[in-house]
Amino acid sequence: MPRHEPGDASDPLVAFAFHELRRAVHGQALASEQVLRHALVFN
């Protein structure tokens, strides 16, 4: 895992970007789980 330089977390833009990235990945995982669940139910 890349080491964060001091000050990165305090940069609002960087913090926002990481937050959005995590939110997108989490949303993608939820969407995949929903699709998988529907596929199991309807097949």
VEXTI-759238 format. One record per residue (C-alpha): x, y, z. Coordinates in nm, 3 decimals. Layout:
BEGIN
<r <X; Y; Z>>,
...
# end
This chain:
BEGIN
<r <0.000; 0.000; 0.000>>,
<r <0.143; 0.340; -0.093>>,
<r <0.269; 0.545; 0.199>>,
<r <0.091; 0.877; 0.241>>,
<r <0.312; 1.182; 0.275>>,
<r <0.242; 1.409; 0.572>>,
<r <-0.017; 1.667; 0.477>>,
<r <-0.203; 1.453; 0.223>>,
<r <-0.494; 1.378; 0.452>>,
<r <-0.524; 1.745; 0.551>>,
<r <-0.558; 1.849; 0.186>>,
<r <-0.937; 1.882; 0.135>>,
<r <-0.913; 1.803; -0.236>>,
<r <-0.717; 1.482; -0.175>>,
<r <-0.949; 1.380; 0.108>>,
<r <-1.251; 1.444; -0.114>>,
<r <-1.100; 1.245; -0.401>>,
<r <-1.029; 0.947; -0.175>>,
<r <-1.380; 0.971; -0.030>>,
<r <-1.538; 0.973; -0.376>>,
<r <-1.318; 0.684; -0.490>>,
<r <-1.416; 0.474; -0.187>>,
<r <-1.782; 0.563; -0.240>>,
<r <-1.765; 0.464; -0.607>>,
<r <-1.592; 0.133; -0.532>>,
<r <-1.839; 0.056; -0.254>>,
<r <-2.132; 0.143; -0.479>>,
<r <-1.990; -0.078; -0.753>>,
<r <-1.959; -0.367; -0.508>>,
<r <-2.318; -0.318; -0.395>>,
<r <-2.439; -0.309; -0.756>>,
<r <-2.251; -0.630; -0.837>>,
<r <-2.400; -0.799; -0.532>>,
<r <-2.750; -0.692; -0.639>>,
<r <-2.695; -0.828; -0.992>>,
<r <-2.556; -1.153; -0.854>>,
<r <-2.850; -1.189; -0.617>>,
<r <-3.103; -1.130; -0.896>>,
<r <-2.923; -1.377; -1.121>>,
<r <-2.941; -1.642; -0.849>>,
<r <-3.309; -1.574; -0.782>>,
<r <-3.426; -1.572; -1.144>>,
<r <-3.221; -1.860; -1.284>>,
# end
